[in-house]
């Protein structure tokens, strides 16, 4: 054997979002089940052929999904909430999608972020669960790859312990006792999957246990020991690659003793700790080190010379012929290929590596490790030339930006007056009713909106005609909001494809890709901007749209911005300087936009920070530095306005108990937060801390097409009012409404206002 290349997972969307369109056409009843399956298979096989062509030795299979890999796992093992029915066989497509999207009678399963990146997974619910193997999907996809393409694939399966830890019971994430109780019920099903794979001829299985990097005590390691010991003893013929990613192992010396044949370590996002373990403790001679050396989070070309130095060191640390080279995590989280970026600056393009380019890097490094660098010298020379050109370009050396950065340590950023003083001035200026209603910012991006934008981008619609359309759409929705009875309005964001990408298109130092799409959830694809240079403000970004919308109504219209940390967390960020430095560059630029909105007469400015919690480092020891940087950049952005200008922010899908002190420290006048899918557990964080500012606890779920009833929304409001004083309470949906249909949106908002009015009447009625 020699050093071999391995992959952990490949993007699902297709180069031109074929999978997204396939999924949406199916939901729109434009495809039969048979057509959907046939087209899905064609895309799967095309992806596998590409991995073959790129020279990857060990190719993952079953890393594909019809929605989400955690949903796949719970559906396969029968861990399906009873509100969706009882099942004794594999779910049909409508049954499968009902869990993710909800039905008229059943609320969709909760969705939250996958560790600390911008991918959403379906949260398993383990209440009264009776596990049963309904579908060995891993066997099906292994056999498909082998039969159709002759690929001896490596099935990828979410490990039993991480699967349990990602889920909830009685509305809370599983305790150690819950895991101990459920694991013996689940393990026989994993054993059956393994037995069937081994019988079919599978050699390896990739068992993903990402939660393992959060394990800090030997007791916490016990369920992993039990699971792996059981599976290894039951099916010794099937070799296990225990795969970890996103951070380092705190219990390295114990983990390397687990009964597996290969251990996958992240050597990119580990703060250097996994490599330090290898250097000080060594690596077992009876195991393969699956070394994650290529960044699967970000899109920058690796420095091949530096990577080869690492590979050379690893060859000296592990037993001969016991080294695999692979990405640090699944490539699900990066776009597919740079081949379609035909408009990119060549200097930037040379520094980019999407999924296909990363696989090519692995092949080059594997070849160099086995045959010497001379065999791939041309690739290494081109790589060095490209990286030097980018790092020495004017894009990364903006003198004005660097001067402004240098002045930051000398300044503190605070509002002129404390909240108690500001809020009185804001109430006098805004004159809003008790329990004011608003939305989070965006309204439905209808087919007409998307078609007009596409025509404008292609040059088939003039700038003037496009602006006329945007104004008409804004005016229509200002009128609709007024008729609905909302108190604080928004312009609808019809000019924006994405809340981060839009700002990236307006600031220097950003590149908006043509086809850099990645999956966020389900069919939802986002195109994260690439922050490749120094960030600077050149002209107003949102002022014209906000001022026009405000001219149409006497009600306040919110200015809508995305905050620095969310832009960072939802972008591909340059890796030649620290993220904190990039974050502060963005904050300095947005500070000017906030001040320009205020000068233009906008009374409420919302600076959204939905990704604050999701980016929290997995290791608590790294939290404080991250949170301090978040507060600092938010305050740079928001503190340059008068006391009677109201600053809002929005956050979604988070466990706020971890960051409640940070939320307070942001010093926003009003925050809005998702609560509907989490069944109110977030409210407890505010109950325990005594939050003193104003807050909107989202009262209905916007990720489901179902329209909540007035009574349902009333119940959600009442639940919040048990904790938050009515004088602090705002009424709003969970999140923006861009992905919803207009009819759904209007019906839901009508019910939301009706629910508010009913409770408002109750609160104003004197009691005896």
C-alpha positions in Angstrom: 0.0 0.0 0.0 0.9 3.6 -0.4 -0.6 6.9 0.8 -4.1 7.1 -0.6 -6.6 9.9 -1.1 -10.0 9.9 0.5 -13.1 12.1 0.5 -15.7 12.5 3.2 -18.7 13.9 1.2 -19.5 15.9 -1.9 -22.0 18.8 -2.5 -25.5 17.8 -3.3 -26.7 20.8 -5.3 -25.2 20.2 -8.7 -23.0 22.6 -10.6 -26.1 24.7 -11.7 -28.4 23.8 -8.7 -29.9 20.9 -10.6 -30.9 19.2 -7.4 -32.5 22.3 -5.9 -34.7 22.7 -9.0 -35.5 19.0 -9.0 -36.7 19.2 -5.5 -38.8 22.3 -6.0 -40.3 20.9 -9.1 -41.3 17.8 -7.2 -42.9 19.9 -4.4 -44.8 21.8 -7.1 -46.2 18.5 -8.4 -44.3 19.0 -11.7 -42.5 15.6 -11.3 -43.8 12.2 -10.5 -42.0 10.1 -7.8 -40.5 8.0 -10.5 -39.1 11.0 -12.4 -37.7 12.4 -9.2 -35.9 9.2 -8.3 -34.5 8.8 -11.9 -33.2 12.4 -12.0 -31.7 12.2 -8.5 -29.9 9.0 -9.5 -28.4 10.6 -12.6 -27.1 13.5 -10.5 -25.7 11.1 -7.9 -23.9 9.0 -10.5 -22.5 12.1 -12.2 -21.0 13.2 -8.9 -19.4 9.8 -8.4 -18.0 9.8 -11.9 -16.4 13.1 -11.2 -14.6 11.8 -8.1 -13.4 8.9 -10.2 -12.0 11.2 -12.9 -10.3 13.4 -10.3 -8.4 10.4 -9.1 -9.8 9.9 -5.6 -8.9 6.5 -4.3 -11.6 6.1 -1.6 -14.9 7.6 -2.7 -17.8 8.2 -0.2 -21.3 6.9 -1.1 -24.6 7.5 0.6 -23.4 11.0 1.4 -26.2 12.3 -0.8 -29.6 13.2 0.6 -33.1 14.1 -0.5 -33.2 16.8 2.1 -30.8 16.4 5.0 -28.6 13.5 6.2 -29.9 13.7 9.8 -33.5 13.4 8.5 -32.3 10.5 6.4 -30.9 8.8 9.5 -34.1 9.2 11.6 -36.3 8.1 8.7 -34.1 5.0 8.1 -34.2 4.0 11.8 -37.9 4.8 12.3 -37.3 7.6 14.8 -40.3 9.5 13.3 -42.4 11.8 15.5 -45.8 10.1 16.0 -47.7 13.2 14.8 -46.6 12.2 11.3 -48.0 8.7 11.6 -46.7 5.2 12.3 -44.5 3.4 9.8 -43.5 -0.2 9.1 -41.7 0.3 5.8 -39.5 2.9 4.1 -41.1 6.3 3.9 -42.5 7.6 0.6 -41.3 10.9 -0.6 -44.4 12.8 0.7 -44.1 11.1 4.1 -40.4 12.0 4.2 -40.9 15.7 3.3 -43.8 16.0 5.7 -41.3 15.8 8.6 -39.2 18.6 7.2 -41.9 20.9 5.9 -44.9 20.1 8.1 -48.5 19.4 7.0 -51.8 21.1 7.6 -52.2 19.2 10.8 -48.6 18.4 11.9 -45.9 21.0 12.7 -42.6 20.5 11.0 -39.7 19.0 12.9 -37.4 21.6 14.5 -34.5 22.7 12.4 -31.2 24.1 13.8 -27.6 24.7 12.7 -25.1 21.9 12.1 -22.5 22.6 14.8 -21.0 26.0 14.1 -21.6 26.4 10.4 -24.4 27.7 8.2 -26.1 24.4 7.4 -29.4 23.4 9.0 -30.3 19.9 10.0 -33.6 18.4 11.1 -33.6 17.8 14.9 -34.6 14.2 15.8 -37.3 13.8 18.4 -36.8 10.8 20.7 -40.1 10.9 22.6 -41.7 7.4 22.9 -39.5 6.3 20.0 -39.5 2.6 18.9 -36.5 2.2 16.6 -36.8 -0.1 13.7 -34.8 -0.3 10.5 -37.1 0.9 7.8 -34.5 1.5 5.1 -30.9 0.4 4.7 -30.2 3.4 2.4 -26.4 2.9 2.9 -26.6 -0.6 1.3 -28.7 0.7 -1.6 -26.2 3.5 -2.5 -23.2 1.2 -2.0 -24.7 -1.3 -4.4 -25.7 1.4 -6.9 -22.2 2.8 -7.1 -20.7 -0.7 -7.4 -23.1 -2.0 -10.0 -23.4 1.1 -12.1 -19.8 2.5 -12.0 -17.7 -0.3 -10.5 -16.9 2.0 -7.5 -16.0 0.2 -4.3 -17.4 3.0 -2.2 -17.1 3.9 1.4 -20.7 4.3 2.9 -21.1 7.3 5.1 -23.3 7.0 8.1 -23.9 9.3 11.0 -22.7 7.5 14.1 -25.2 6.4 16.7 -23.9 8.6 19.6 -23.8 11.8 17.6 -27.2 11.0 16.1 -28.7 10.7 19.6 -26.8 13.8 20.9 -28.2 15.9 18.0 -31.7 15.1 19.0 -34.2 16.0 21.7 -36.4 14.3 24.3 -39.2 16.2 26.0 -38.1 19.3 24.2 -34.5 19.2 25.5 -31.3 17.8 24.0 -30.5 14.4 25.3 -28.8 13.9 28.7 -26.1 11.3 29.3 -28.8 9.2 30.9 -31.0 9.5 27.8 -28.2 8.4 25.6 -27.4 5.5 27.9 -31.1 4.4 27.7 -31.6 4.7 24.0 -28.2 3.5 22.7 -28.9 -0.2 23.4 -32.2 0.1 21.4 -30.4 1.7 18.4 -27.2 -0.4 18.2 -28.9 -3.5 16.9 -30.1 -1.6 13.9 -26.6 -0.2 13.2 -25.4 -3.8 13.5 -27.9 -4.9 11.0 -26.8 -2.2 8.6 -23.2 -3.2 9.0 -24.0 -6.9 8.6 -25.8 -6.2 5.3 -23.0 -4.0 4.0 -20.4 -6.6 4.8 -22.5 -9.3 3.2 -22.7 -7.2 0.0 -18.9 -6.9 0.0 -18.3 -3.5 1.5 -14.8 -3.1 3.0 -15.0 0.2 4.8 -17.7 2.3 6.4 -17.2 6.0 7.4 -18.9 6.4 10.8 -19.2 10.1 11.4 -19.1 11.1 15.1 -18.7 14.9 15.0 -20.0 15.2 18.5 -16.9 13.4 19.7 -14.9 16.6 19.5 -17.1 18.1 22.3 -16.3 15.2 24.7 -14.2 16.3 27.6 -14.4 13.5 30.2 -13.8 9.7 30.1 -17.4 9.1 31.2 -18.6 11.0 28.2 -16.6 8.7 26.0 -18.3 5.6 27.4 -21.2 5.5 24.9 -18.7 5.8 22.0 -16.7 2.9 23.5 -19.9 0.8 23.9 -21.1 1.5 20.4 -17.8 0.8 18.7 -17.0 -2.2 20.7 -20.4 -3.7 19.9 -20.2 -3.0 16.2 -16.6 -4.2 15.8 -17.2 -7.4 17.7 -20.4 -8.1 15.7 -19.1 -7.3 12.2 -15.3 -7.6 12.3 -15.2 -7.9 8.5 -16.3 -4.3 8.0 -13.6 -1.8 8.8 -14.6 1.4 10.5 -13.2 4.8 9.8 -14.2 6.8 12.9 -14.5 10.3 11.5 -14.3 13.5 13.5 -14.2 17.1 12.3 -14.7 20.8 13.1 -12.2 20.7 16.0 -9.7 18.8 18.0 -10.0 15.8 20.3 -9.6 16.6 24.0 -9.4 12.9 24.8 -7.0 12.0 22.1 -5.1 9.4 24.1 -8.3 7.5 24.9 -9.9 7.9 21.4 -7.0 6.3 19.6 -7.5 3.2 21.7 -11.1 2.7 20.4 -11.7 -0.5 18.4 -11.7 1.1 14.9 -9.3 0.6 11.9 -9.0 4.2 10.9 -9.3 7.5 12.7 -10.2 10.7 10.9 -8.7 13.9 12.4 -9.3 17.5 11.4 -5.9 19.1 11.0 -7.3 22.4 9.7 -9.9 23.6 12.3 -8.2 22.1 15.3 -6.2 25.2 16.5 -3.1 23.0 16.0 -4.2 20.7 18.9 -4.6 17.4 16.9 -1.2 17.8 15.3 0.3 18.5 18.8 -1.3 15.2 20.0 0.2 13.3 17.1 3.6 14.8 17.8 3.6 14.2 21.6 1.6 11.0 21.9 2.2 9.3 18.6 -0.3 7.3 16.7 -1.2 3.5 17.0 0.7 1.3 14.5 -2.4 -0.8 13.9 -4.6 2.1 12.7 -4.8 4.3 9.7 -4.6 8.0 10.2 -7.2 9.7 7.9 -5.6 13.1 7.9 -7.9 16.0 7.2 -5.5 18.4 5.6 -7.7 20.3 3.1 -10.1 23.0 4.4 -13.7 21.8 3.8 -15.2 25.0 5.2 -13.5 27.6 3.0 -12.8 28.1 -0.6 -9.1 29.1 -0.7 -6.5 27.2 -2.6 -4.2 25.3 -0.2 -0.5 26.2 -0.1 0.6 22.9 -1.6 4.2 23.4 -0.5 3.2 23.9 3.1 0.7 21.0 2.9 3.4 18.7 1.5 5.6 19.6 4.4 2.8 18.5 6.8 2.3 15.3 4.8 6.0 14.5 5.1 5.8 15.0 8.8 2.7 12.8 9.1 4.5 10.0 7.1 7.2 10.1 9.9 4.6 10.0 12.7 2.4 7.1 11.6 3.2 3.5 10.5 4.3 3.0 6.9 1.3 2.8 4.5 -1.1 3.9 7.1 -1.9 7.4 5.9 -5.0 8.7 4.1 -5.1 12.3 2.8 -8.6 13.9 2.8 -10.5 17.1 3.5 -10.9 18.1 7.1 -14.7 17.7 6.8 -17.3 17.0 4.1 -17.2 19.2 1.0 -20.9 19.6 1.3 -20.2 23.1 2.7 -18.3 24.5 -0.3 -19.4 25.2 -4.0 -18.7 22.6 -6.6 -16.2 24.1 -9.1 -14.5 27.3 -10.1 -14.9 26.4 -13.7 -18.1 28.4 -13.9 -16.6 31.6 -12.4 -16.0 33.2 -15.8 -16.2 36.8 -14.5 -13.8 36.5 -11.6 -10.7 38.6 -11.5 -7.9 36.2 -12.7 -5.9 37.1 -9.6 -8.7 36.1 -7.3 -9.6 33.0 -9.4 -6.1 31.6 -9.1 -6.5 31.7 -5.3 -9.8 29.8 -5.2 -10.5 26.1 -4.7 -14.1 24.8 -4.7 -14.9 21.1 -4.1 -13.5 19.8 -7.4 -10.3 21.8 -7.0 -9.9 20.5 -3.5 -10.1 17.0 -4.7 -7.5 17.8 -7.3 -5.3 19.2 -4.6 -5.6 15.9 -2.7 -4.6 14.0 -5.8 -1.6 16.2 -6.3 -0.5 15.8 -2.7 -1.0 12.1 -2.7 1.0 11.8 -5.9 3.8 13.9 -4.4 3.8 11.8 -1.2 4.1 8.6 -3.2 6.3 9.6 -6.2 8.0 12.8 -5.1 7.2 16.4 -5.9 8.8 16.2 -9.3 5.8 14.2 -10.5 3.5 17.2 -9.9 6.0 20.1 -10.0 4.0 22.0 -12.5 0.9 22.0 -10.3 3.0 23.1 -7.3 4.6 25.9 -9.3 1.3 27.3 -10.5 -0.1 27.1 -7.0 2.7 29.2 -5.6 2.5 31.7 -8.4 -1.3 32.2 -7.9 -1.0 32.6 -4.1 1.7 35.2 -4.4 -0.2 37.2 -6.9 -3.3 37.3 -4.7 -1.4 38.2 -1.5 0.6 41.0 -3.1 -2.4 42.5 -5.0 -3.9 45.9 -4.2 -7.0 44.1 -3.1 -5.3 43.0 0.1 -3.3 46.2 0.7 -5.7 49.1 1.0 -3.8 51.8 2.9 -7.0 53.7 3.9 -8.6 50.6 5.5 -5.4 49.7 7.3 -5.2 53.3 8.7 -8.7 53.2 10.0 -8.0 49.8 11.6 -5.0 51.1 13.4 -7.1 53.7 15.1 -9.6 51.2 16.5 -7.7 50.1 19.7 -7.8 53.8 20.8 -11.6 54.0 20.7 -14.5 52.7 22.7 -17.9 52.4 21.1 -21.0 53.0 23.2 -24.4 54.8 22.8 -24.4 58.3 24.2 -27.1 57.4 26.9 -28.1 54.2 28.7 -31.0 52.2 27.4 -33.5 53.5 30.1 -33.0 57.0 28.8 -33.0 56.1 25.1 -36.1 54.0 25.2 -38.2 56.9 26.6 -37.0 59.1 23.8 -37.8 56.5 21.2 -41.3 55.9 22.6 -42.0 59.6 22.4 -40.7 59.7 18.8 -42.3 56.5 17.5 -45.6 56.5 19.4 -46.2 52.8 18.9 -49.1 50.8 20.5 -48.7 48.1 23.2 -47.4 44.9 21.6 -46.2 46.5 18.3 -46.3 44.3 15.3 -43.6 44.1 12.6 -41.8 41.6 10.4 -38.2 40.6 10.2 -37.4 42.2 6.9 -37.9 40.3 3.7 -41.2 39.5 1.8 -41.8 36.7 -0.7 -39.4 36.7 -3.7 -42.1 35.8 -6.2 -41.4 34.2 -9.6 -42.0 37.7 -11.0 -39.4 39.2 -8.7 -36.8 36.6 -9.6 -37.6 36.8 -13.3 -37.2 40.6 -13.3 -33.9 40.3 -11.5 -32.6 37.6 -13.8 -33.6 39.7 -16.9 -31.9 42.8 -15.4 -28.7 40.8 -14.7 -28.6 39.4 -18.2 -29.1 42.9 -19.7 -32.6 42.2 -21.0 -34.1 44.8 -18.6 -32.8 48.3 -18.3 -31.7 49.8 -15.0 -34.5 52.3 -15.1 -37.2 49.7 -15.8 -35.8 47.4 -13.1 -35.9 50.3 -10.6 -39.4 51.1 -11.6 -40.4 47.5 -11.0 -38.7 47.4 -7.5 -40.4 50.6 -6.5 -43.8 49.3 -7.6 -43.3 46.1 -5.6 -42.2 48.0 -2.6 -45.2 50.3 -2.8 -47.5 47.3 -3.2 -46.1 45.7 -0.1 -46.2 48.9 1.9 -49.9 49.1 1.1 -50.4 45.4 2.0 -48.6 45.9 5.4 -50.8 48.9 6.1 -54.0 47.1 5.3 -52.9 44.1 7.5 -52.5 46.6 10.4 -48.7 46.1 11.0 -47.2 48.9 13.1 -43.6 49.0 11.9 -43.1 48.3 8.2 -40.2 47.1 6.0 -39.5 47.8 2.3 -39.4 44.1 1.5 -35.8 43.6 0.2 -36.9 42.8 -3.3 -33.6 44.0 -4.6 -31.7 41.4 -2.5 -31.0 37.8 -3.4 -29.5 37.2 0.0 -29.0 39.2 3.1 -25.2 38.7 3.0 -24.5 38.5 -0.7 -26.2 41.8 -1.3 -23.9 43.7 1.0 -20.9 41.9 -0.5 -21.9 43.3 -3.9 -21.8 46.8 -2.5 -18.6 46.8 -0.5 -15.0 46.6 -1.8 -13.0 43.5 -1.0 -15.9 41.1 -1.8 -16.5 38.9 -4.8 -20.0 37.7 -5.6 -19.7 34.3 -7.3 -21.7 33.3 -10.3 -22.2 29.7 -9.3 -20.8 29.5 -5.8 -23.9 27.9 -4.3 -24.0 25.8 -1.1 -26.9 24.2 0.6 -28.3 25.9 3.7 -31.3 23.6 4.2 -33.5 21.5 2.0 -33.7 23.2 -1.4 -32.5 26.5 0.1 -29.2 27.4 -1.6 -27.2 30.4 -0.7 -24.3 31.9 -2.5 -21.9 33.2 0.2 -19.8 36.2 -0.9 -16.1 35.7 -1.0 -14.2 38.2 1.2 -10.9 38.3 -0.5 -9.5 41.8 0.1 -9.7 44.8 2.4 -13.3 45.9 3.0 -14.3 49.5 2.4 -17.5 51.6 2.1 -17.8 53.5 -1.2 -21.4 54.7 -1.3 -24.8 54.2 0.4 -26.2 50.7 0.1 -29.8 50.7 1.4 -30.6 54.4 1.9 -32.5 55.0 -1.4 -34.8 52.0 -0.9 -35.5 52.8 2.7 -36.2 56.5 2.0 -38.6 55.6 -0.8 -40.5 53.2 1.3 -40.7 55.7 4.2 -42.1 58.3 1.8 -45.1 56.1 1.2 -46.4 55.9 4.8 -46.6 57.7 8.0 -45.7 54.5 9.9 -42.1 54.0 10.6 -40.1 51.9 8.1 -37.1 50.0 9.3 -33.7 50.3 7.6 -32.4 46.8 7.2 -28.7 45.8 7.4 -26.8 42.6 8.1 -24.3 42.8 11.0 -20.6 42.1 10.7 -20.4 38.8 12.4 -23.2 37.3 10.3 -21.5 38.5 7.2 -18.4 36.8 8.4 -20.1 33.6 9.3 -22.1 33.4 6.1 -19.3 34.3 3.8 -16.1 32.7 2.6 -13.5 34.8 4.5 -10.0 35.4 3.5 -7.6 33.3 5.6 -4.4 35.4 5.3 -5.5 37.7 8.3 -7.6 37.0 11.3 -11.4 36.9 11.1 -11.6 39.6 13.8 -9.6 41.9 11.6 -12.0 41.3 8.7 -15.0 41.7 10.9 -13.9 45.1 12.2 -13.3 46.3 8.6 -16.9 45.4 7.8 -18.1 47.1 10.9 -16.3 50.4 10.1 -18.0 50.3 6.6 -21.5 49.5 8.0 -21.1 52.3 10.6 -21.2 54.8 7.8 -24.3 53.2 6.3 -26.1 53.3 9.7 -25.3 57.0 10.0 -26.4 57.7 6.5 -29.8 56.0 7.1 -30.3 58.2 10.2 -29.4 61.3 8.3 -32.0 60.4 5.7 -34.7 60.3 8.4 -35.0 56.6 9.1 -36.0 56.2 12.8 -35.5 52.5 13.2 -32.5 50.6 11.9 -32.3 46.9 12.2 -28.8 45.3 12.2 -29.4 41.6 12.0 -27.0 39.2 13.7 -28.7 35.8 13.2 -25.5 33.9 13.0 -24.0 35.0 16.3 -24.7 31.8 18.2 -24.1 29.4 15.3 -20.5 30.6 15.0 -19.7 30.0 18.6 -16.6 27.8 18.8 -17.3 24.2 19.8 -14.8 24.4 22.7 -16.0 26.6 25.6 -12.4 27.7 26.2 -12.6 29.6 22.9 -16.0 31.3 23.5 -15.1 34.5 25.3 -12.7 35.8 22.7 -15.3 35.1 19.9 -18.1 36.8 21.8 -16.0 39.8 22.8 -15.1 40.3 19.1 -18.8 40.0 18.2 -19.9 42.7 20.7 -17.1 45.0 19.6 -17.9 44.8 15.9 -21.6 45.2 16.5 -21.0 48.3 18.6 -18.7 49.8 16.0 -21.6 49.5 13.6 -24.5 50.8 15.8 -23.3 53.3 18.3 -22.9 56.3 16.0 -26.6 57.4 16.1 -28.7 59.6 18.3 -30.4 58.3 21.4 -33.9 58.5 19.8 -32.9 56.4 16.8 -34.0 52.8 17.7 -31.5 50.0 16.9 -33.0 46.5 16.4 -31.3 43.2 15.8 -32.5 39.7 14.9 -31.3 36.3 15.8 -32.5 32.9 14.9 -32.3 29.2 15.8 -30.0 29.4 18.7 -29.5 28.1 22.3 -29.5 31.5 23.8 -28.7 30.4 27.3 -25.0 30.3 26.3 -24.9 33.8 25.1 -27.5 35.8 27.0 -24.8 38.0 28.6 -23.5 38.8 25.1 -27.0 39.6 23.9 -27.3 42.1 26.7 -23.9 43.5 25.9 -24.9 44.3 22.3 -27.1 47.0 23.8 -29.6 46.9 21.0 -32.9 48.6 21.9 -35.0 45.7 20.5 -34.1 42.1 19.6 -36.3 39.6 17.7 -35.7 35.9 18.2 -37.0 32.6 16.8 -39.0 30.5 19.3 -41.8 28.6 17.5 -39.9 25.4 16.5 -38.0 25.3 19.8 -41.3 25.1 21.7 -40.5 28.0 23.9 -37.4 26.7 25.5 -35.5 29.9 24.5 -37.9 31.9 26.7 -36.4 30.2 29.7 -33.1 31.9 29.1 -34.7 35.3 29.3 -36.8 34.2 32.3 -33.7 33.3 34.2 -31.7 36.4 33.4 -34.2 39.2 33.7 -33.8 40.8 30.3 -34.6 44.6 30.5 -34.7 45.7 26.9 -37.5 45.2 24.3 -37.9 41.8 22.6 -39.9 40.1 19.9 -40.2 36.4 20.5 -41.1 34.9 17.1 -44.7 33.8 17.2 -44.9 31.5 14.2 -42.6 29.4 12.0 -41.8 30.8 8.6 -39.9 27.7 7.4 -43.2 25.7 7.0 -45.8 26.4 4.4 -48.6 25.9 6.9 -50.6 28.9 8.1 -50.8 29.0 11.9 -54.2 29.7 13.4 -55.0 32.8 15.5 -55.4 30.6 18.6 -52.0 29.0 18.0 -50.3 32.4 17.7 -52.2 33.7 20.7 -50.8 30.8 22.7 -47.3 31.6 21.6 -47.7 35.2 22.6 -49.2 34.3 26.0 -46.3 32.0 26.7 -43.8 34.8 26.1 -45.8 37.2 28.2 -45.3 35.0 31.2 -41.7 36.0 31.1 -41.5 39.4 29.3 -43.5 42.4 30.4 -46.1 43.5 27.8 -44.5 46.9 27.6 -41.3 45.3 26.3 -42.9 42.8 23.9 -43.0 43.0 20.1 -45.0 40.6 17.9 -43.2 39.2 14.8 -42.7 36.1 12.8 -39.6 33.9 13.4 -37.6 35.1 10.5 -37.7 36.8 7.1 -40.5 35.7 4.7 -38.5 35.6 1.4 -39.0 31.9 0.9 -42.8 31.8 1.5 -45.6 32.2 -1.0 -47.5 35.5 -1.0 -50.8 33.8 -0.1 -49.3 32.0 2.9 -47.6 35.2 4.1 -50.7 37.3 4.0 -52.8 34.7 5.7 -50.2 34.1 8.5 -49.6 37.9 9.1 -53.4 38.5 9.1 -53.7 35.9 11.9 -50.7 37.3 13.7 -52.2 40.8 13.8 -55.6 39.3 14.9 -53.9 37.4 17.7 -52.1 40.5 18.8 -55.3 42.5 18.8 -57.1 39.9 20.9 -54.4 39.9 23.5 -54.0 43.7 23.4 -57.8 43.9 24.2 -57.4 41.5 27.1 -54.5 43.5 28.5 -56.5 46.8 28.3 -59.6 45.3 29.9 -59.7 46.1 33.6 -60.0 43.2 36.0 -62.2 43.2 39.1 
